[in-house]
């Protein structure tokens, strides 16, 4: 067990590295928690993105991580950079004895994820991996239903991610759609849904996948299908595409069990569309209020995620998703890609 130094009696100081598309969610979350945290530095190699972030936040800007680490007073560095950069950046931050929060996926390669956890362990700093969708009200209700065994035996699980990413999206930055820095539809866009496979249903026995690049001019897949067998015996599937016409259509999960049927749909698991159980429960009254309107596939979980990070650094709560929890989803992702590449069933855990 690690005895992490706690941050109490003052605001927790943060730096955000990477001021692109997702950084806005972090700036908003930091603003909402301004009683407990303060942003002290931002960093981006893109001058325009950096200037926009400095204008928005009013804090010091840096062109690279090294110069930020030389002068920042931050207790924790938030990495909202391309996925393939997370491992080296995490290790750099850990060596400077600062905590790390990294966007999903934590890495694009299995051994890199392991290196990140090891570096943070050795430096005695915390590693947080953002899994904000877990905290959406709809999924919290579903998680409780599973934990309280309301389904009885779970027979079948289906997840659909039918979204759209036009060619301009991939063309907007050189790292997008590459194996090295991004990963494809499973690893980038649908990684929060891959996370649900283990987090909600339990340990996976094996996976079998097909991936394809059907339309976009990118290295990685724009579509894929996955079959899953859990250790419990449950069977499941996942269908993912970034080619839905004409816009994002669905992010859903359906669970069929011995004593319960639930489907959570909408554009990003934001609407409870079926909720039927043999036995009544007080949570059933919350179903109507748990659904929410969203046009954003990110949901509203970042402020809730920050709430847990703050409490963890203050010693008031255990972390929701630390580096080891992040590795669970990465392991499933790597198994998906190995299966698709080699045309075979891949058992878990991976050999390492």
Secondary structure as the mmCIF struct_conf table of DSSP 4:
data_model
#
loop_
_struct_conf.conf_type_id
_struct_conf.id
_struct_conf.beg_label_comp_id
_struct_conf.beg_label_asym_id
_struct_conf.beg_label_seq_id
_struct_conf.end_label_comp_id
_struct_conf.end_label_asym_id
_struct_conf.end_label_seq_id
HELX_LH_PP_P HELX_LH_PP_P1 UNK A 4 UNK A 6
BEND BEND1 UNK A 9 UNK A 10
HELX_LH_PP_P HELX_LH_PP_P2 UNK A 11 UNK A 11
STRN STRN1 UNK A 12 UNK A 17
BEND BEND2 UNK A 20 UNK A 20
TURN_TY1_P TURN_TY1_P1 UNK A 21 UNK A 22
HELX_RH_AL_P HELX_RH_AL_P1 UNK A 23 UNK A 32
TURN_TY1_P TURN_TY1_P2 UNK A 33 UNK A 36
STRN STRN2 UNK A 37 UNK A 43
BEND BEND3 UNK A 45 UNK A 46
HELX_RH_AL_P HELX_RH_AL_P2 UNK A 47 UNK A 57
STRN STRN3 UNK A 60 UNK A 62
BEND BEND4 UNK A 63 UNK A 64
HELX_RH_AL_P HELX_RH_AL_P3 UNK A 65 UNK A 71
BEND BEND5 UNK A 75 UNK A 75
STRN STRN4 UNK A 76 UNK A 79
BEND BEND6 UNK A 81 UNK A 81
HELX_RH_3T_P HELX_RH_3T_P1 UNK A 83 UNK A 85
HELX_RH_AL_P HELX_RH_AL_P4 UNK A 86 UNK A 95
TURN_TY1_P TURN_TY1_P3 UNK A 96 UNK A 97
STRN STRN5 UNK A 99 UNK A 102
HELX_LH_PP_P HELX_LH_PP_P3 UNK A 103 UNK A 103
BEND BEND7 UNK A 104 UNK A 106
BEND BEND8 UNK A 108 UNK A 109
HELX_RH_AL_P HELX_RH_AL_P5 UNK A 110 UNK A 123
TURN_TY1_P TURN_TY1_P4 UNK A 124 UNK A 124
STRN STRN6 UNK A 127 UNK A 129
HELX_RH_3T_P HELX_RH_3T_P2 UNK A 132 UNK A 135
BEND BEND9 UNK A 136 UNK A 136
HELX_RH_AL_P HELX_RH_AL_P6 UNK A 137 UNK A 147
TURN_TY1_P TURN_TY1_P5 UNK A 148 UNK A 151
BEND BEND10 UNK A 152 UNK A 153
STRN STRN7 UNK A 154 UNK A 162
STRN STRN8 UNK A 164 UNK A 164
HELX_RH_AL_P HELX_RH_AL_P7 UNK A 167 UNK A 171
TURN_TY1_P TURN_TY1_P6 UNK A 172 UNK A 172
BEND BEND11 UNK A 173 UNK A 173
TURN_TY1_P TURN_TY1_P7 UNK A 174 UNK A 177
TURN_TY1_P TURN_TY1_P8 UNK A 179 UNK A 182
TURN_TY1_P TURN_TY1_P9 UNK A 185 UNK A 190
HELX_RH_AL_P HELX_RH_AL_P8 UNK A 191 UNK A 201
STRN STRN9 UNK A 204 UNK A 212
BEND BEND12 UNK A 215 UNK A 220
BEND BEND13 UNK A 222 UNK A 222
STRN STRN10 UNK A 223 UNK A 230
TURN_TY1_P TURN_TY1_P10 UNK A 231 UNK A 232
BEND BEND14 UNK A 233 UNK A 233
STRN STRN11 UNK A 235 UNK A 241
BEND BEND15 UNK A 242 UNK A 242
STRN STRN12 UNK A 243 UNK A 243
BEND BEND16 UNK A 245 UNK A 247
STRN STRN13 UNK A 250 UNK A 257
BEND BEND17 UNK A 258 UNK A 259
STRN STRN14 UNK A 260 UNK A 265
TURN_TY1_P TURN_TY1_P11 UNK A 266 UNK A 269
STRN STRN15 UNK A 271 UNK A 277
BEND BEND18 UNK A 278 UNK A 279
HELX_RH_3T_P HELX_RH_3T_P3 UNK A 282 UNK A 286
HELX_RH_AL_P HELX_RH_AL_P9 UNK A 287 UNK A 290
BEND BEND19 UNK A 295 UNK A 295
TURN_TY1_P TURN_TY1_P12 UNK A 297 UNK A 300
HELX_RH_AL_P HELX_RH_AL_P10 UNK A 302 UNK A 313
TURN_TY1_P TURN_TY1_P13 UNK A 314 UNK A 315
BEND BEND20 UNK A 316 UNK A 317
BEND BEND21 UNK A 320 UNK A 321
STRN STRN16 UNK A 322 UNK A 322
HELX_RH_AL_P HELX_RH_AL_P11 UNK A 323 UNK A 342
TURN_TY1_P TURN_TY1_P14 UNK A 343 UNK A 343
BEND BEND22 UNK A 344 UNK A 344
STRN STRN17 UNK A 346 UNK A 347
BEND BEND23 UNK A 348 UNK A 349
HELX_LH_PP_P HELX_LH_PP_P4 UNK A 350 UNK A 351
#
